[in-house]
């Protein structure tokens, strides 16, 4: 079964956990490591013949446009991760629309293709920011991957559906959603989609949970990670204990685990998974054709 391999293209200083110690005004002065780390992932995926979806932060696209073009030229799907990595529920609908429109236009100008997918910063489409789904429809996105059907202190829709399919927006529209993957153990949803969970949980648990979704539920899963999660040499940020635990734990093991994972499951771009499951039309390769 084909599963979605996705990368949220942002740097270590963009993460919400460090927002209180690294203000946006400091971003330009920070060492930029996202280009080299993303290139490592591109090389890894090429070795295993994986086409992935890269949800690119607009700030990164503006800073290193050649990286976005490289992703596209390598055959990967380029999708939007917003512009400024601001949590959706901390924006007004007007601010969210402006940033979403700007990011989409920027990426499309760089690659000459329509951007179909969106993923919010830190999965911040929550019950109090579901209005964002209508904005995504209005701005021409065909699918979203922002809903995490778990309970968490920063994100989550614990009652949301667990598998890809259409969801109703607050204004009665329909948008295709590929939620972050969970498995169910004794009626409890356990997050196994990747990222910090991939580093913090034992590898066998992630592997079992993802395999269970494929085998028992006959459903594809989505896996995600960030380029900084394979970067053991990144700067050590003085933040709170919880933030540091979530960010740095097992970073030195993540790439090795990822190499094992891609040998044990079949992966492709998110748009390809959705197309294979009859949920999305095949990709149109140029803006002019769309």
C-alpha angles and dihedrals in degrees: 000000000000115000130189119258109197136177125197101215105216135118130249092261094055097067118117091230090067098041092103093057102032110049119201089249088068097052096092091054095052124098107264110227102155096091096057094041093049090049089056090055092048089053092048092050091047090054090055095037093242123157107205138185115243113200098204122203110231091229089059093046091054092045098046109017090165089067092058091049090049091054091051094044089051088059099254126138114253115209135169128270093177125257112274106016090245114156108255095229089057091058131075116239088252093053092046092050093050094050094043092050092046094050094047093049092047094052094044091051090052098049103026091229136104115265107224105174138060135191123186124228109273091353089285098166095111135154090282094049102040086118085080090073090066090050090053091052091048092049092055104256115151099200142013133207102186105105118097109190095213140086114262137154093243106029145357147115101214094187096048122114117273101216134059117275144108119308128195117245123218090260093052098259125129127240128178110243128194102190123203110269126261132171125213121238116180089338094309121118112232118194110233101156097112134251114091091353089059090054099039101042122067111269092237091059093053091046093048093046095049092044090050091055090053098042108033099028097033089222134129120244133213122229123194140182140161126240090240090061091075093045111097090169098061119122118279107242119207101230136136120304095251093048092049092048092052094045106041107029112118095349086139089059100042100088092048090050090048092053089053092048095053089053092053102045137039115246139188141154118299093245089054093052091049091047093048089054094050095248100110135035117245114277122274105219102210137043089229092059094047 
